[in-house]
Amino acid sequence: MSSRKGLHPTQIVAGAFTAIILLGTFLLSLPIATNSGKMTPFLDALFTATSATTVTGLSTLNVETHWNLFGHVVIALLIQFGGFGIVGFASLVAILLEGKVSLKNRLLTTSEAGSNASNIKGLLFNVLKIMFFFQGFLLIFLFFRFLTEYQYEWNKALAHGVFHAISAFNNAGFALYADSMIGFARDPWIIVPIFITVFIASVGFPTIVEMRDRLRLKMAPLLRRKENYKMPEQWSLNSRITLWGSLVLLVGGTFAIGFLEWNNPATLGPLPWWDKIFDSIFAAVMPRTAGFNSVDVLGMLPSSWLVTDILMFIGGASVSTAGGIKIGTAVVLFYIVYTEVRGETAVNIGNRRLPRSMQRQALTIVTVTTFVIIGATMLLRLTTPFSLDQILFLVFSAVGTVGLDSGMVATMNDGAKFLVSLLMLFGRLGPIVVATSIALRRTRRHFEYPKERPLIG
């Protein structure tokens, strides 16, 4: 698409995210947003607004004590906007006002969501219904638990329930407690619903919709209800990749972190075996999505940080609020390598052949993300006094929009704050969106060069 014909859809998506971040920065910098009644420094407000809009969860300030009710509302709204998608909201408003979606909004929504769905109206309303259903589910659990067990006033219980329900489903990792979820680590009535909500959100909206529709068909005979749709016997390739990939990462991450931290006196060591297992599961899921933590991250071993780095790099499913390169990308990359090792010509996954364009896209995503991580790590190593382990952990957390802190965020210099803000924005938009939004024009060659095979490997 030429620049003379207007902005590319991905450029508008990037611009929309930047605009909402700047608006959030302005609101959070106001004195009415803080408990002290003083203005928040620009870079701290920018960092928090970026973290909320990109559903990351990192913060240079104490979210619980620095911001007042107005500040918490702004952060929650930024999380909701960032999770649903700013262009998604705009398209939804157009549907409500005009009853239709323009071609431009279709292009913008598919660019932002990474989905090629033809029924954009159905996609948006499905996303909205799913978001409100699971947020409402979690809100009910949290509200009554805060009210009855922790004796919160009803308005505080409601406010904390709403905030953490929004943060959990959108995989934001923001908590109204300085220690994240460590204070509730032994309370299954809070930890388990948050865990379930985060995990479901991490599998992505298309997979959730397919699971819901298949469940309806299964339950219809029992409920003596007739459904007016049919589905193929075989699950879609996207859902199979997402569910199996999520299971492998869940089991593998749980085993790795549990094995490494089992006797660590700073984390799992003092706990009974059943709490060790649950905390290991929690620690394996959160780095791929939300960034809540039930054990002290700073007390974990360097080897556990490396496992967490890998989980943050992979992230959750496509068309979800999770970050990372996404499970689908990781699986496609694995099968590309597997195919090459076996000497086959076509990449096949689950009796389906992958198009070459998708293979190139997966390689591009991994390559661009890796270069960004390497470049940011080198810059932070040169400009900050922190160790390489700490820097790598924070960079993976920012690019993966996870929100786990290696102990750097509160004491970073202004340059590092701005750089990490850019990393969070990059992680939310995705390397493909960033790359195509920067490219002002596309060129097509009308000729091909002769082939030659250089030596590799």
N, C-alpha and C positions, 0 to 999 in steps of 0.2 A: 504493500500500500504506500503510495507516494505521500510525502509531506504536503504536497499541494492540495491533496484531497482531504486534508484535516489530520488530526492526531490519530495515531494507531490506537485501537481499543486498550491495549496494555499500557500505553502511555497515560491514558485517561484514568485507568485503575490506579497506577502509581501516583498520579497527581491527586486523585481523590483521597487516597490514604494519607498523603503528605498534608493535604488541606485539613483533614480532620485532626491530625496530630498537632498541627499548629493551633487550631481552635482549642483543643484540649490543653495545650501548653499555656495559652492565654488565660483560660479559666482557672487552671491549677496554680498559676502564678499570682492570682488575686488574693488580697488579704482575707476575703470572706471564705476562702477554701481551707484555711489553716486554723488550728487551735490557738496559736499564739497571736493571731490577728496581724501577722506580718507577711509581707510578700515573700514568695518562694523564689530563690535564685532561678534565673532563666534556664540554665542547663539542667538543674534538678527537675524543674517542671517539664522540660522537654523530654528528659529521660523517662519520667514516669508516664507521660502521655504516650510516648512511643511504645513503651513496654505494655501499656494497657491496650492500645489500638492493635498492636501486633500479637496480642494475647500471649505475652511472654511471662511476666510476673516478677522480673527483676526491679529493684527499687533502690535508689541511693538514700532514701529517707525511710524512717519508720512509718509504715502505712497506718499502723494502729494509732500512734500518738501525734504524728505531724498533721494529718488531715482531719478536718471535722466532717460533719454529716454532708455538707455541700461537696467537699472534696471527694468523699467516698462515693457519692452519687455520680459525680463526673467520671470517676475511674470506672464505676460499674457500667455506665452508658458507653464509654469508650470500648470496654471489653465486649459489650453486646454488639456494638457497631462493627468492631473488628472481627468478631466471630461469625456473624451473619454475612458480613461483606457489605461495604459501603454502597457499591453499585447495586448489590442485591436489594438493599433498602430503597434505593432510587427507583429501581424497576418495579418493586412492589407498590410504591406510591403511584407510579404511572398506571399500573393495573387497576388500582382502586379508583383512580380519578378518570381514566379513559377506558378501562375495560379491556385493554390490549397492551401488548409489548411491541415497541418499535423494533425495526431491524437493528438499529444502532444499539439499543439496550440489550438485545439478544447477544450481539457480538461482545458487548462489555461484560455481561454476566457470565458467558461461557469463558471469556478470557480470565476473569477473576476467579471463577470456581474451578477452572481446569476441566470442565465437563463439556461434552458435545451433545448434551441433551437437547432434543428438538422442542420439547414441551417446557419452555422456560417458566411459563405461568405455573404449571404443575410442580416443577422443581422448586420454585421459590416458596409456594405455599406448603409443600411437603417439608422443606427445611424449617419453615417457621413453626409448623405444628409440632415437629419433632423437638425443636429447641424448647418450646414452651411446655411440652409434656414432661420431658425429663427434668427441666428446671423446676417445674411444679412438684414433681415427685420428690426431688431432693429437698426442696424448700419445706415440705410437710414434715419430713423426718427431722431436719435440723431445727425447725421452729419448736416443735413439741419437745425435743431433747433439750434444747437450750432453756426452754420455759420450765420444764419439770425437774430435770436433773441438776442444772446449774443455776436455777433460780434467777434467770434474767427477767427483767421487766418485759412485758409482752412486746412493747415497741422495739426494745433492743434485740429480743429474740427474733422478731420479724426482720429487722434490718440486717442482722448477721446472717439469718437464713437466706434472704434474698441475695445478698452480696456473694456468699460462698456458693450458692446454687448457680449464679451467673458465671462466677469464676471457674467452677469445676467443669460445667458442661462445655464452656468455651476453651477449656484447657489452658486457662490463663495463669493459674498458680498464685494469684494474689490472695493473701489471707489477712484478716484483721487482727492477727496475732504475730508478735515479733518472732516467735519460734515456729511459725507455720502451723503444722498439725501435730507437733511433738506433744503438746499439752493434752491432746485427745488420743494419743497413740494406743491407749489401753481401753478406749471406749468404742466398741464395735458399732454402736448405734449411730455414731458420727462417721467413723473411718470407713466402714463397709459401704454405706450409701454413696459416699464421695468416691470411693474406689470404683464402684459399679458404674456410676454416672460418667466418670472420666474415661473408663475403658470403653464403654459403649460409644461415647462421642468420638473416640480415637479411631474407630473402624470406618468412619466416613458416612455421609448421608446416603449415597446410593446403596451401600451394603445394609444400612439400617432399614431403608425402604424395602429392599428385597426380603430381608428377614421378616419384617412386619407383614408383607403381602403373603409370603409363604405360610406364616403362622396362621393368618386368617383363613387360608384355604384348608389347612389342616384342622382347624377348630370348627369350621362351618358345619360339618355333619354332626358334630357333638352338640352344637348349639341349635341345630335344625334351622340353619340359615343358608340361603343360597347366594353365592357370590357370582357376580356377572363378569368375571375375568378368569383367564387361565394363564398358567405359567409353564415354561419348559421344565421338563423333569430334571435336567441338569442345571445346577446353579451357574450364574454368569462367571466368566473367568475372573473378573475384577473381584467379586465376592469371595471366590475360592482362594485367590492370592491373598486377599486381605485377612480372611479368617485364619487360614493356615499359617500365614506369616506372623500374625499376631500371636497365635498359639506358640509357635517356635520361639519367638522373642520372649514371651512371657515365661515359658518353662526354662529356656536357656539363661535368661537374665536372673530369674529367681535362684536357680541352682548356682550360678557363678557368684552372685552377691552373697547368698547364704553360706556358701562354702568359704569364701574369703573372709567374711565378717563374723562367722559363727562364734569365735572365741575372742573377738576384739572387745576389750573391757569398755571402750568408749562408745560402742554401738550395741551390738546384739549380745555380747558376752554375758551380761548379768541376767538376761531374760530367760524365762522357761522356754522349752523347745517349741511349743505351739505359737508363742509370740514371736520367736525368731523366724519361724516359717512365714507367718503373716507379714511381718515387717519386711522380709526378703521379697515377698510378692509385691507389696506396696512400692518398695524401692526399685523393682524391676519395671513396673508400669509407669510410674510418674516421670522418669526421665524421657520417655518416648512421647509424652503429651503435656501433662499439667505442671509439673514442677513443685507440687506439694511434697513435703517430707515428714516422715514420722520418726526418723532417727537423725542425729546430728551429722550433717554432711561433712563438716570440718573434722569430725572424729573418724571418718572412714579411711581405710588404707589407700595408698596410691594405686594399687592394683584394682581396687573397687572403683576408683575414679576412672580408670581406663575403661572398665566395663561400662560404666555410666556414660562416658564419652561416646562409645560405640552406639549405645541405645539412643542417645540424643541425636547422633548423626543420622541414624535411620529414621527415627520419628514414627509417626502414625500413618494412617491411610490418606490417599488423595481425596480431595473434596471433603475435607474434615477441617476442624479447627486446630489439628495437630501440626507440628512443624517437621523439620528434617527433610531429607531427600525423599521420604515416603517409602512405605513398605513395597509398593508396586515397583518403584524404581530399583530398589535393592534386589527384589526377586528377578526382575528382567536382567539386571546386570549379572546375577548369579548364573542364570540360564545361558546368557551370551558366553560366559567363560566355560560353562559346562559343555555347550555345543562345540566350541572351538577345541576343547581338550579331546572330545570324542571324534573330532574330524568331520562333523556333519556340516551341511551347508545351510539349513534352515533352523531357526530358533523356535522350538515348540514347547508350549507349556500346557499341560492338561488337555491333550488332544486338540489343541488350537495352535496355529502358526502365527507368530508375531510379525507385523509389517516392519520393513527395514527402517522406516521413518521413526517408529517407536524405539527401536534399538539405538538409533543415533541420538534421540532425545534423552534417553536414560543415560547414555555416556556423557552427553553435554551437561546434564544436571549434576552428575557426580563430579565431573571435571571442574566446572565453574565453582561449585560449592567448595571443593578441595582447595582451589587456588585462593578463594576468599579467606578460608580458614588459615591457610599458610601465611598469606599476606598480613592479615590482622594479628596473628600470633607474633610475627616478627616485629611489627610496629609496636605492639604493647610490650614486648620484651625489651625493646630499645628505649621506651619512654616511661616505663614504670618499674618499680623495685621488686615486683612480685616474682615468684618462682615460675618456671615453665609449666609445672603441673597446674598451678592455679590459673595461669593465663589460658592454657588449653581448655581447661574445664569451663571457664567463663565464655570463651569464644564458641565452643560447642553448644553451650547453653543458650547463648544469644542467637546464633544462626539457626539452632533447632527450635527457637521460641519456647524454651522449656521453663526457665526461671529459677534454676538452682544456682546458688551463689557459692563461689569458692572462697569467700572472705575478702574479695577485692572491692566490691561495688561501693561500699560505704566510704572508702578512703581513696578512691581513684581521683586522679587529676582531671581537669576539665576536658583536656584533649581526649583522654581515654573514655570519658562519659559520652562525648560526641561520637567517637568511633564505635562504641558498643551500641549506641542508638541506631547508627547506620546498619550495623550487623543485624539488629532485630528487625528493622524494616526490610532488609534483604531477605531474611529468613521467612518473613510472612508473605512477601510478594512472590518469592521463588525465583531461582536463577533464570528460568526461561522468560518469565514476565519482565524481570529486570533487563535481561539482554535485549529482548525485542522492543521494550519501551525506549531504550537508549538508541537503538538503530533507527535512523530517520528514514531510510529507504531500503528497499530490497532490489537487488540487481539479479538479472537472469542472463547467464551466458548463452550465446547463440553458437557456441563452438565447444569442442572438447579437446583437451590436450592428449597426446599419446600416453599410453600406460607405461609405467616402469615400476619395478618392485625393489624398493630399498631394503637393506637388511635390518631386521628388528629382532629383539629378544636375544 
